[in-house]
Amino acid sequence: MLQGRARSWPSPGLAGSELVWAFPGWGRRSELSISEPVEKLMKLFSRFPGVGDKTARRFALFLLQQPGEFSDELASTISLVRENTFPCSICGNLTTEDPCPVCSDPFRDRGILCVLENVEDMISIEQAGVFSGLYFILGGRVSPMDGEDLAPERIAKLREYATGGGFREIIIATNPSVEGDLTFYAVLDSLKTTGLRITRLAFGLPLGGTIGYADRVTLHASIESRVDVRVPDRNGERKE
């Protein structure tokens, strides 16, 4: 039987300094618990969207527990993607050939152009199989809180593409959020003198959600039920 003086547990009301006395090392992180290379790897993983510190730690430890071939394949694949992937010169989609497979597909409906914030949204719509037209990727959004704005060259490229591509309709498919609305109006303002039919997605998407995480049924309903924003009348005047 173990002998020795019993030590009472600290009460819930103890202050921080008292907790440190009761539990030596409380609140202090051991410098020897995580090696510097592992900590650097964790910090890199934590920079991924939606990845917090705990998930980054799991990723790092998982990677270190795998055979060396896995790490080598991961590193070589990342290098290969970085070296061979670039934005399509027409739509901005990430591709290994220019123009991208979507822009060069002769079976796409070349009368409808869908304007999106990012490539992730495009991939979601393509995988859902609910749209057969062409795309244009803005590569950003309008977010004053984050200091983000649309690149002027992308807006100029969009206007040039929209007016010279033979389109009959432009769908501005921004996300249903404050930033999405600001982006929508920025794009709309750049296209207001084109005379093209301009539509936006119906409000089937949840407020604050993103196209990238929407399911097939929701995306299909939003696109099929899209609403007119500007429609040229018979006299060539635009109506909102």
N, C-alpha and C positions, 0 to 999 in steps of 0.2 A: 504494500500500500504506500502510495506516495506521501511523504511527509513534507511539511513546510507551511509557512504562514499563508492563510487564505487572503486573497486580494478581492476587495469588493468592486463590483462594476460601477462605473460612473453613472450618475443619475442623468435623465434626459435633459435636465436644465443646466448642465455644465456649460460654461463658456468655452470658447475656442482654446484659450490658453490652458484651461483645466483639462480639456480633452487631450491635448498634447502631453500633459504631465501623466495622465492616466494611461495613455497608449503611446509610448515612445515611438516616434516616427510618424505619428498621425499627421496627415496633410503634407508630408514631405515625400517626394518621389525619389526612389533609389536610382542613382545614376548608373548602377550596374545592371538594372533589370532589363533594359533594352539596349542592344548595341547600336552604334551610330548608323551603320548601313541599313539595319532593319528599320530604324526610326525614319530614315530618309525615304525608304520605300513606302512606309505607311503614310507619310506626308504627301507623297506623289499620288497614292491611291485616293487620299481624302480630297484631292482637287477634282475628282470626277463628279459630275452632277449627281446629286442625291446620295452621295457616299459620305457618311459621318466617320468619326474617329474609330468607333467600334467596328464598323464594317470594313474600314481600311485596314484595321489590325487583323481581322479575319482573312482578308484577301492576302495580306503579306505573309501570314503564317501558313496559309494554304499553299501559296506559291513555294515557300521554303521547304515544305514537306513533300513536294512532288519530285519525281525523278528529274535529273538534269536535262534530259531530252525535252521535257515539257517547257522548261524555262528557255531553252535554246530556240524551240519552235515559236514560242510566244515573241521573243525578241526579234527573230528573223521575220516573222509575219508583220510585226509593227513596222520594221524598217522597209519591208517590201511595199506595204500600203502607203507609207509616207513618200516613197520614191516614185510610185507609179500611179497615184491617185491625184486628180486635180479637178478644178471646177470646169464644167462644160462651158464653152465660150458662148453658147446660146442661152441656156436656161439657168446655169449655175449649179446644176446637179453634180455631185461628186462622181467621177467616172474614170475609167482607164483608157477611154477612147473619145475622140472629139470629132463630131458631136456625140453626145451620149446616146445610148440605145433608145431612149424615149424620143428624143428629138429626131432621130434618124429612122424611126419606125414609120413605114408608109401607111400602116393601117390605123394610125391615130387620127382622131377627129381634129383637123387643123383649123377649125373655125372657132374653137373655144380655148381660152387661155386661163389657167388657174394660177393666181398669184399667192405664194405662200411665204411664211416668215423664214423657214429653214428646211433643210434636207430631210430631217426627221419626220416632219409633217408629210412630205411628199412620199416617203417610204411607206408610211402608215396608209395613205390613200391608195397607193399602188398595190400593197399587199391585200387590202380589202377588196380590190377589184371593182370599185364603184365609180371610176372616172376614166374616160378614154381620150380626153383631150391632151393638150400640151401644158407645160408648167413654166413658171418663172420664179426663181428663188431670190428673195430679197436679201437674204444673208444677215438679217438683223431685225430690229424692231424699234419703236419709239418708246423710251422709258426715261422720263426726266429724273425720276428718283435714282436710277442707276447710271445716269449720264449717258444713255444710249440714244442713238439716232440713226436713221437710214443714211447710208453712204450716198452722196449726191450722184456719183457715177452710176450706181445701181438704179436710181430713179430715172436718170437720163437714158440708161440702157433699156429699162422697161418701157418708157414712152416710145423710144425708137422701135422696139420690137412690136409693141401693141399697134402702132400706126402703120408699120410696114409689113406686118405678117399676114395680112388678109383675114384677120379675126372678125367674127360677128358678135362675140361676147367675151367680156373679161369678168372672171369670178375673183373677187378679192376675198380670199379665204384666210383671214387672220384669226387668231385665237380669241375666244370669248372672255376677254379680260380688259382691264383699263388700258393696259399697254397695247392689247390687240385693237381696241377701238381707236386709240391715237394713231396706230400704224395704218389702220383702215382709212382714216380721214386724210392722212398724209399721201397715201397712194391715190385716193380718189381725187385729191386736189391736183395731182400731177397728170391725171387723165381726163380732167373735166372738159378739155377743149377738143378731145379726139372724136366726139360724135358717136362713139361705140356704145353698145348696150353694156351696162355695168351692173353686176349683181353681187350679192354677198350671201354667205351661208345662212340658212334659217337657224333659229335659236333652239336647235335640238341638242347642241352641245351644252353641258353644264357650265354655269357661270364660274369663271376662274379655272376651268379645265383647259386641256390642250388637245389639239388634233392628233398629236403623236400618241396619246393614250386612249383615244376614243375607239370603241368597238365598231365592227363592220356595219351593224344595223344603224347605229347612231350616225356614222359618216354618210351612209347611203341616204338616210332621211334628211340630213342637213344639206346635201348637195341637190337631191331631187326637189326639195322644197325651197330652194334658194329664192331670194326676193330681189326684185328689180330696184336699183338705186337711181340709175339714169337710163332712160330709154329715149332714143331719138324719135320724134314724132314725124309726121309726113312733111312738115315744113322745115325739117332739119334742126328744130330747136330741141334742146335737151330739157327733160323734165326730171325733177327729183321726187 
